[in-house]
Amino acid sequence: MGSKNKLKRFRENETFSNVIQPTRKEVIDGFSQKGNWHTLFNNSNPIVLELGCGKGEYTIALARKNPNINYIGVDIKGARFWRGAKIALEENLTNVAFLRSQIELIDLLFNKHEVAEIWITFPDPQIKYTRTKHRLTNTEFLKKYHHILKPEGIVHLKTDSEFMHGYTLGLLHGEGHEIIYAHHDIYKNYHAPEEVTSTQTFYESQYLEKGKPITYIKFKLRY
């Protein structure tokens, strides 16, 4: 994407009513939206996050299917989720918002027990050991998710990375969390949840065309 296109999208994001873009300082000093996300949607419906939402394809697809649930796509790259935000406005999807921020700040962006579910879709697996702290399912991130999730809150991990799938499964088992469902190739498993197989991102469809398996884990955190 050219720099001109990026700048254009950044400017448009600033005009979108469904895009929230706090500075890092605003988040650390006390984010005003924390604990008050229902005021953005003007209802008390459950809140579901997509972390590392990219273009927002999953956020949009889930919001279309579930109008009584509020969805927030979180990503630091606003030029990417611009597309999802624009589609949501064009389709008048009032249950969609996008938040531009670092995921490491997630517990400063949402209050304790404010979130019903979390989707992590095709994150960078950060395979090198030195990148472990950036892996979105490491222990520190899981603790942050546990803080903002409701007591029976669910986390979904969908990835094409066998490494990420195996690493997360091992960590969940080792820490005693509840694994509700796990499979290393969901499109070859007839019992896979419909919510997982009915929605595909652009890159996911490309992976499938190449015969690359897509993995999925659904779990509850028990700390």
N, C-alpha and C positions, 0 to 999 in steps of 0.2 A: 504494500500500500504506500502510495506516494505521500510525502510530507504535507502537500497541499490538501489532499483528501483527509488526512488525519486532523489537520487544523480545522477543516470545515466541520468534521464530525464533533470535535471538541466544542466548537462554538454552538452547534445545534444541541448538543447535550445540555448546555447551559440554559437552553430555552425549554427543554422538555420537563413537564410537570411530574413525570414518573422517574426522574433521575436525581439521586442525592449524591453530592460530591463534597464531603467534608475534608478539610485539611487534616494532616496527621496531628497537628497541634490541637485542633478543635476536638478531635477524638480523645486524645490523651488528657486534655484539660477538663473534659466532661461533655460528652456528646449529647446535645439536647434531645435528639430523637430516641436515644436509649431509653427503653421502658415505655415509650410513647408511640411505637410503630403503628398501633391501631388507629391513631389519629390521622395518619397518612391515608389509610384506606376507608376511614369513617365507618368502621365496623369492628366487631370483636371476633372475627373468624380466625381460625388457626393460621399461623405463619410458617411457611416452609422456605428454606434457603437453598439456593444452588450455589455452591462455592466454586470459584474458578469457572464462571458461567460462560466465558467466551462470547459467542455471538448471541447467547441467550436462547438457543433453540429449545433446550429442555424446559427452561422457565416458561417460555411461551406455550409449548405443547401441553404442559401440565396445567397451566392456567386456563387454557381453552376447555380442557376436559373437566375441570373442577372449579366452577365459578364461585363456590362458597369457601374457597381456600385462598389466602393471600400468598403470593410468591414474590420473593426478592432474589434477584441474581446479583451475586457479589463478585467483582473482579477489579483489579487495579488498572486494567487496560480499557479505558472508556471508548476508544475508537472501535473496539470489537463489539461491545454490547450496545453500541449505538443502533445497530440494526434491529436488535430485539426490542429496544425501547421505542423505536420508530414504528415497528409493526404493532406493538401493543397499543400505541396511540391511534394508529390508523384503524385498528379493529375495535377500538373502544374497550380494551381489556382493562377494566378498572381494578382488577385484582393483581396487577403486576407493577413491580418497581425494580429499579436497578441502583445498586450502591457501589460507588467507586471507592475502594479502599483496600488496604492490605488485609489478607485473611488472618494474619498473625494478631490483628487487633480485634478479632471477632467478639471477644468477651468484653470489650469496651464499647462495642457498637450495639449490643443487645443485652437486655437485662437477664437476670437469673430466671429460668423457666419461661422465657418469652417466646421460645421457638418450639414448634411441634415436630418438625422433621428437617433433616439436612440431606441434600443430595451432593455427592462429590462425583462429577462426571469427567472422566478422561483427564485426570490431573497429570502433571509432569511427575513421573515416578522417582526422579532424583536418585538414580541408581548408585552413583558414587557415594561411598561411606561418608565423605566429607560434606555431603549434601543432605545427610539424614535429617538435620534440624529443619529442613525446608519441606520434608515429606508430609503431605497433608493428613496422614493417618499415624504420625508418630505420637508418642505418649503425651507430649505437651499439647499438641493440637487436640487430642481426644479429651483431655481434661478441660480445655476451653469449651469444646462442644458440649460436654456433660454439664457444664455450668449454665449454659444458655438454654439447653433443652429441658422440656417438661420431664417429670419423673419417668414417664413411659415413652419418651421421645425416641424416634427411630433415626438411624443413619444409613444411607445407601451409598455404596461405592461401586461405580461402574467403570471399568477400565479395559483397555486392550493390552495392558502390561501384565504378563504373568508374574513378573517380579513383584509388582505392586500388590497384586492379588495375594501371592504367597506370603509376602512380608506382613501384610495386614492381618491375614488369617492367623499367622503365628503369634503376632502381638496380641490379638484378641483372645486367643486360647490361653496364652501365657498370663494375661492379666485378669482372666476370669470373667470376661464380658459375655453377653448372651448373643450367640450367632443364630439368627432366625432362619436364614437361608444363605447358601453359598454354592456357587457352581462355576467351573472354569471355562464353560462354553455354553452360554445360556440359549443360544439359538439352535442348539442341538439337544436341548432339554425341554421336553414337551410340558413339563410342570413349572417352567419358569413363570414368574409373576407377569401378568399382562402389562402392568404399568412399566415394566422394564423393556419388554420386547416390542411394544407398540410405538415407541418413540426412538428415533435414531437421529443423531447429529450428522452433519455433512461428512465429517471425517470418519465417523463410525460406519457409514454406508460404504465409504471407500475401503476401510479395513475389511469389511465383509466381502466385498467384491474380490479382494485378494486372498480370501479364505482365512483371514486372521481371526482367531476366536476372541469373543468378547466375554469378559468375566464379570461377576456380580456378587456382592455380599450385602446382606441386610442384617443390621445388628442393633442391640441396645447396649449402652454403656453402664457398667456397674462399678462405681467407685465407692 
